[in-house]
Amino acid sequence: MEMRDTNTVYTREKMIRKIAKMSKRNLNTTRSVYDALEDAITELLLTVTTDHDVIIKLFEGISLEGTYVPEKMKVNNLTGKEIKVASKIKPKVNITRSFCDKLNEAVNI
């Protein structure tokens, strides 16, 4: 079995530069659009409520989902005392099977 030694990490800045190059757009314009996208996603995910989840279909086959998790009481594993866990928004990413198939087809070319 072949060992893999490193991962390639695409930072925010690397992604902005790649998008600018691929779309033949100004770097500052691309950065502005990227920032606006990030702000819009955050704003939309913050609209999650107890009876209203949010699904953002970001790209074909990739979506972001936000679910409200209400506060609850829980027993602390270390102290054994009951504590209150604050409510929160639980984000998750969903990648469709067809998107995964598309990636795997490209690898097998």
C-alpha positions, 0 to 999 in steps of 0.5 A: 500500500502506497503511503501518502505524505502530505495534503494540499491545502487550498487557502482562501487566498489561493482560491481567490487567485485561482478563481481570478485567473480562471475567470480572467477577472481582476484580483480585487474584484474576485476577492470582493465577490468571494468576501460577499459570498462568504458574508451571504452564506453566514447571513443566511445560516444565521436565519436558522430557527427552532422551526426553520432549517436552512439549506444553501445549494452552493454549487451543483452537488454541494450544499450547506445546511444549518440546523438549530439545536436547542439548549439542553441539560447534560451531565458533565463527564468529569464532575457528574454535575448537570450543566446547561448546554447553550443552543447553537446552530449546527452547520454541515456540508452535504455532497451528493452521490452524483457529485462524487461519481463525477469526481471519480469519473474524472479520476478514471479518465 
